[in-house]
Amino acid sequence: MSDAALPTVAEVRAAAEAVKAALDRHLAAVESRTGDDDPDVYTAFNELAAAAEEYDELLYDRYDEVTPFEIPTPEDGLPYTGPAEPAAFSVLIRRDYAVVEPARLIAQAERVVAHDREAELDQDGGTADAIGVLFGEYEPDEIASRAKDFGLEEGDSTLWIAASEELTEPGEWLSAPFTHIDPQDVMHRFDVSSVFDEEQDGEYVDEDAEDAEDEAAQPGLTPA
C-alpha cells in the first residue's frame, strides 16, 4: 500500500476512540440488561464488534500491527435479537437425503400401497411419487431413523427454533412457510453434518451438533 493510501494517524486514533466509546456503551447495556436475551446488549455487541474491526483494519494498514480482538464473522451466525420472553416459537427442520437405491425406495412405497387402500403409486411417477407415498405414511423422524431401509443416504440436517411475538393465525403462512423467518429471531439451532466428524480430529468441535445428537437419542424429541 502506498503512503498516499495509508490511513492517517488521526483516522487510527479516531477509530481507537470509537472502540472505547463502544466498550462503554456495551458495558452500560450489560449492566442494565433486562434478561439473558436483552436486544440492547446484542445491539451494543454488534456496534463494538464493528468498531473493533474498523480499528483493527486501520491499525494494520497504518502500522502493520494487529489487535487481540476476535471479530465475529457472518459464518459464526447472527446474534439473537428477538423477544427476551417469546410468546410463541417456530421449529424449522431441514434434512437432506440422497436417493442411493431407487429400486428399494420404490419397493417400500409399493408395500405401503399394497396395505393401504388410500395410498396411490403412479406407475410412471418413479422415485418422486414413491417419496410422496412414504412421507404420507411415515413420520419424518421414522424415515430419518430408517433412511437406509428406504434406500436413502442422510446428508446435512439443521433444526432452527425461532421466536415470535405471538402465534400466527391458522393458515396464515401455509402458502410460503419458510420465507418469513428472520435469522436474528433464531434462539437456538442444531446442525448435524459429516464435516463436523471430519473436524473432530482437528481443533474445532461443533458442540451444537453433539447436543443435537444427544437430544435425538432421547424419546419424544425430534432429531435434528
C-alpha positions as CSV (number, residue, x, y, z in Angstrom):
1,M,0.0,0.0,0.0
2,S,1.4,3.4,-1.0
3,D,1.9,6.2,1.6
4,A,-0.9,8.1,-0.1
5,A,-3.4,5.3,0.5
6,L,-2.4,4.7,4.2
7,P,-4.8,5.8,6.9
8,T,-3.7,8.9,8.7
9,V,-2.7,8.9,12.3
10,A,-5.8,10.9,13.1
11,E,-8.0,8.2,11.5
12,V,-6.4,5.5,13.5
13,R,-6.8,7.5,16.7
14,A,-10.4,8.3,15.9
15,A,-11.1,4.5,15.4
16,A,-9.5,3.8,18.7
17,E,-11.7,6.4,20.4
18,A,-14.7,4.7,18.7
19,V,-13.8,1.4,20.2
20,K,-13.5,3.0,23.7
21,A,-17.0,4.6,23.3
22,A,-18.4,1.3,22.0
23,L,-16.9,-0.5,25.0
24,D,-18.6,2.0,27.4
25,R,-22.0,1.5,25.6
26,H,-21.6,-2.3,25.7
27,L,-20.8,-2.2,29.5
28,A,-23.8,0.1,30.2
29,A,-26.1,-2.2,28.2
30,V,-24.9,-5.3,30.1
31,E,-25.2,-3.5,33.5
32,S,-28.8,-2.6,32.7
33,R,-29.9,-5.7,30.9
34,T,-33.4,-7.0,31.4
35,G,-32.8,-10.7,30.7
36,D,-30.5,-13.2,29.1
37,D,-31.6,-12.1,25.6
38,D,-31.8,-8.4,26.0
39,P,-31.8,-6.9,22.5
40,D,-29.9,-3.7,23.7
41,V,-27.0,-5.9,24.7
42,Y,-26.9,-7.5,21.3
43,T,-27.1,-4.1,19.6
44,A,-24.2,-2.9,21.7
45,F,-22.3,-6.1,21.0
46,N,-22.6,-5.6,17.2
47,E,-21.6,-1.9,17.5
48,L,-18.5,-2.9,19.5
49,A,-17.6,-5.7,17.0
50,A,-17.9,-3.2,14.1
51,A,-15.8,-0.6,15.8
52,A,-13.1,-3.1,16.8
53,E,-13.0,-4.5,13.3
54,E,-12.6,-1.0,11.8
55,Y,-9.8,-0.1,14.3
56,D,-8.1,-3.4,13.6
57,E,-8.0,-2.8,9.9
58,L,-6.8,0.8,10.2
59,L,-4.1,-0.2,12.7
60,Y,-2.8,-2.9,10.4
61,D,-2.9,-0.7,7.3
62,R,-1.0,2.1,9.1
63,Y,1.4,0.3,11.4
64,D,1.3,-3.3,10.3
65,E,0.1,-4.3,13.7
66,V,-2.9,-6.3,14.9
67,T,-5.2,-6.4,18.0
68,P,-6.1,-9.4,20.1
69,F,-9.8,-9.0,19.3
70,E,-11.6,-11.9,17.6
71,I,-14.2,-10.3,15.3
72,P,-17.3,-12.4,14.7
73,T,-18.0,-13.2,11.0
74,P,-21.3,-14.0,9.3
75,E,-20.3,-17.6,9.3
76,D,-20.3,-17.5,13.1
77,G,-24.1,-16.9,13.0
78,L,-26.1,-13.7,13.8
79,P,-26.7,-12.8,17.4
80,Y,-30.3,-13.3,18.7
81,T,-32.2,-10.0,18.7
82,G,-35.7,-11.4,19.2
83,P,-38.0,-11.0,22.2
84,A,-36.5,-11.9,25.6
85,E,-39.6,-13.8,26.6
86,P,-41.2,-15.1,23.3
87,A,-44.9,-15.9,23.5
88,A,-44.6,-18.4,20.6
89,F,-41.9,-20.0,18.5
90,S,-41.5,-21.9,15.3
91,V,-39.4,-25.1,14.7
92,L,-37.9,-25.4,11.2
93,I,-36.2,-28.5,10.1
94,R,-34.2,-29.3,7.0
95,R,-32.9,-32.8,6.3
96,D,-31.1,-33.7,3.1
97,Y,-31.1,-37.1,1.5
98,A,-29.5,-38.8,-1.5
99,V,-31.5,-41.5,-3.3
100,V,-28.8,-44.2,-3.5
101,E,-31.1,-47.2,-4.1
102,P,-34.1,-46.1,-6.2
103,A,-35.4,-49.7,-6.5
104,R,-35.5,-50.1,-2.8
105,L,-37.3,-46.8,-2.4
106,I,-40.0,-47.7,-4.9
107,A,-40.3,-51.2,-3.4
108,Q,-41.0,-49.7,0.0
109,A,-43.7,-47.4,-1.4
110,E,-45.3,-50.4,-3.2
111,R,-45.5,-52.2,0.1
112,V,-47.4,-49.2,1.6
113,V,-49.8,-49.1,-1.3
114,A,-50.4,-52.9,-1.0
115,H,-51.6,-52.4,2.6
116,D,-53.2,-49.0,2.4
117,R,-56.2,-48.5,0.1
118,E,-55.9,-44.7,0.3
119,A,-52.3,-44.7,-0.9
120,E,-51.7,-44.5,-4.6
121,L,-48.5,-45.0,-6.6
122,D,-48.4,-43.8,-10.1
123,Q,-46.6,-46.3,-12.2
124,D,-44.9,-43.5,-14.1
125,G,-44.0,-41.5,-11.0
126,G,-40.8,-43.3,-10.2
127,T,-38.9,-42.1,-7.1
128,A,-40.7,-38.8,-7.0
129,D,-44.1,-40.5,-6.5
130,A,-42.6,-43.1,-4.1
131,I,-41.2,-40.3,-1.9
132,G,-44.7,-38.8,-1.6
133,V,-46.2,-42.1,-0.6
134,L,-43.6,-42.8,2.0
135,F,-43.7,-39.4,3.6
136,G,-47.5,-39.7,3.6
137,E,-47.3,-42.9,5.5
138,Y,-44.4,-42.5,7.9
139,E,-43.4,-39.7,10.2
140,P,-40.3,-37.8,9.1
141,D,-38.5,-38.9,12.3
142,E,-39.0,-42.6,11.4
143,I,-37.7,-42.1,7.8
144,A,-34.7,-40.3,9.3
145,S,-34.0,-43.3,11.6
146,R,-34.6,-45.9,8.9
147,A,-33.0,-44.0,6.0
148,K,-31.1,-47.0,4.7
149,D,-34.2,-49.2,4.7
150,F,-35.7,-46.7,2.3
151,G,-32.7,-46.6,0.0
152,L,-31.7,-43.2,1.2
153,E,-28.4,-41.7,2.5
154,E,-28.5,-38.9,5.0
155,G,-26.8,-35.6,4.3
156,D,-26.7,-32.5,6.3
157,S,-29.5,-31.5,8.6
158,T,-30.4,-28.5,10.7
159,L,-33.1,-27.6,13.2
160,W,-33.9,-23.9,14.0
161,I,-36.0,-22.6,16.9
162,A,-37.2,-19.1,16.0
163,A,-39.0,-16.8,18.4
164,S,-42.1,-14.8,17.6
165,E,-44.3,-12.3,19.5
166,E,-47.5,-14.3,19.1
167,L,-48.9,-17.4,17.4
168,T,-49.9,-16.8,13.8
169,E,-53.4,-17.1,12.6
170,P,-54.4,-20.6,11.2
171,G,-53.3,-20.9,7.6
172,E,-51.5,-17.5,7.6
173,W,-48.1,-18.7,6.4
174,L,-49.0,-22.0,4.7
175,S,-48.5,-20.6,1.2
176,A,-44.9,-19.7,1.9
177,P,-43.9,-21.3,5.2
178,F,-40.1,-20.7,5.1
179,T,-39.8,-17.2,3.8
180,H,-40.6,-15.1,6.9
181,I,-38.0,-16.2,9.4
182,D,-35.5,-13.5,10.4
183,P,-32.2,-15.2,11.2
184,Q,-31.8,-12.9,14.2
185,D,-35.0,-14.4,15.7
186,V,-33.4,-17.8,15.8
187,M,-32.9,-18.6,19.5
188,H,-31.3,-22.0,19.1
189,R,-30.1,-24.1,16.2
190,F,-28.7,-27.6,16.0
191,D,-26.7,-28.7,13.0
192,V,-25.6,-32.2,12.0
193,S,-23.1,-32.7,9.2
194,S,-20.3,-35.1,8.4
195,V,-18.0,-32.1,8.2
196,F,-18.1,-31.9,11.9
197,D,-17.0,-35.5,12.2
198,E,-14.0,-34.7,10.0
199,E,-13.1,-31.8,12.2
200,Q,-13.1,-33.9,15.4
201,D,-9.5,-34.7,14.7
202,G,-8.6,-31.0,14.3
203,E,-9.0,-28.1,16.7
204,Y,-12.7,-27.4,16.1
205,V,-15.6,-29.5,17.6
206,D,-19.1,-28.4,16.8
207,E,-20.9,-28.5,20.2
208,D,-24.3,-27.8,18.7
209,A,-24.1,-31.0,16.6
210,E,-23.2,-33.0,19.6
211,D,-26.1,-31.5,21.6
212,A,-28.5,-32.3,18.7
213,E,-27.3,-35.9,18.5
214,D,-27.8,-36.3,22.3
215,E,-31.3,-34.8,22.1
216,A,-32.2,-37.0,19.2
217,A,-31.4,-40.1,21.3
218,Q,-34.0,-39.1,23.9
219,P,-37.5,-40.4,23.4
220,G,-40.1,-38.0,22.3
221,L,-37.6,-35.5,20.9
222,T,-37.3,-34.6,17.2
223,P,-33.8,-35.5,15.9
224,A,-32.1,-32.6,14.2
